[in-house]
Amino acid sequence: MGRSNDMLETALIAGLIVLAGELVCGQAVVVMMTGLTAAAGLGLLAAYRRLRGDGARAGSAGAKALIFAGMFLVALGLDVANKTIARSRAETIIAACRSYKDKTGGYPETLQALVPDYLKAVPRARYSVLWSAFHYGEGRLAWMVVPMTVMPSYDLNAGTWSFAANDALPAVLGKHGT
């Protein structure tokens, strides 16, 4: 019973890390690195224990390594899904901004100006509690990937995607999407 409780605790810890890191903070990189580091460390521990002839404890460490490797894969999947969702929703907003410009001659001052004629509501960029809003300012639409450092950004005037770096963030962060 002890080993099964130990594995359950390990799985619970891994699940809480994914929940807190990815779904609350939207920080898949931190979750993936934690999972990868824990899996590698526990894998090495399992190999060491196996070499020392401690098969039972080697199996336990190996099982924990697999749990954390699974955590890495779940975080990777959530990250890919979140980025795909954000890009799709951004394309919807971009199309609404273009329609607004066609009708009025200029882009909207805020994303809220697109509601309800062009959008039912301004969507969240991705599924996470923190850093999930679109940002709009000076003709750019962006969303946060890594807080205060990197944002995929679309320039409405140039019609191009890029990554807004620290120097461009104040202009883009000036107006939230919601």
Helices and strands as residue ranges (DSSP letters): H 2-18, I 19-24, H 28-51, H 55-104, G 111-114, E 134-137, E 140-143, E 151-155, E 160-164, G 166-168, H 169-173
